């Protein structure tokens, strides 16, 4: 846990999964990226699913939900998912249950970020996993996720969104918005049409959760952009600005897919960016 003024920020690893290394590094040749993240015999690299839970003024805010437990066997195999979702355990370690989450901020609606919005009831039907929650989603993302195209179809679970639409409280936002004092979302686009990043501020310090704009330490380099990004040039522009802002203002970055570190500050040394791990 890290204190940010009156806020408490916790890191939860919801699960881990595997993804094709080339998918994560786009135009970067394998001879270069395999030195940063070592692939297995299927060319897959392992990523964590990192969520943030913030306690602020009696409110509990969860940022992203991870994959949840509703992937089918084929999907679990494809993504090398061996464990069950750690979300309930992660929350109970902090003294919370899924009923006590006031806001769920979804950076975007890909299955590895939003799959956990639904759970299964005793009849095996999909139901919202956080019954008392307001879901914060960019309206662009919601629109797009309900009508994915051929290229993005596999990463959006339309069925989950329908379940949420029926039973959950969805708060669509457009652009920039403060959710509770000191926690703000900002639309960036890039990775998806409605990708948003999250800022947590308190005690004169700032954490930014850039989600898939900068998923791991290796993606701090501007041209290291994933093959799945819909608008790669936008990702590069947003990233360039974000990295500069972090350097200038000493902001911390919380990575959504990095194994270690989960949180860091950046330093520039002889034109190279170095990371300084922040314990959380
Ligand atoms: Zn994504």
Boltz pocket constraint, residues with backbone or C-beta under 6 A from the ligand:
constraints:
  - pocket:
      binder: B
      contacts: [[A, 108], [A, 110], [A, 113], [A, 191], [A, 212]]
      max_distance: 6.0
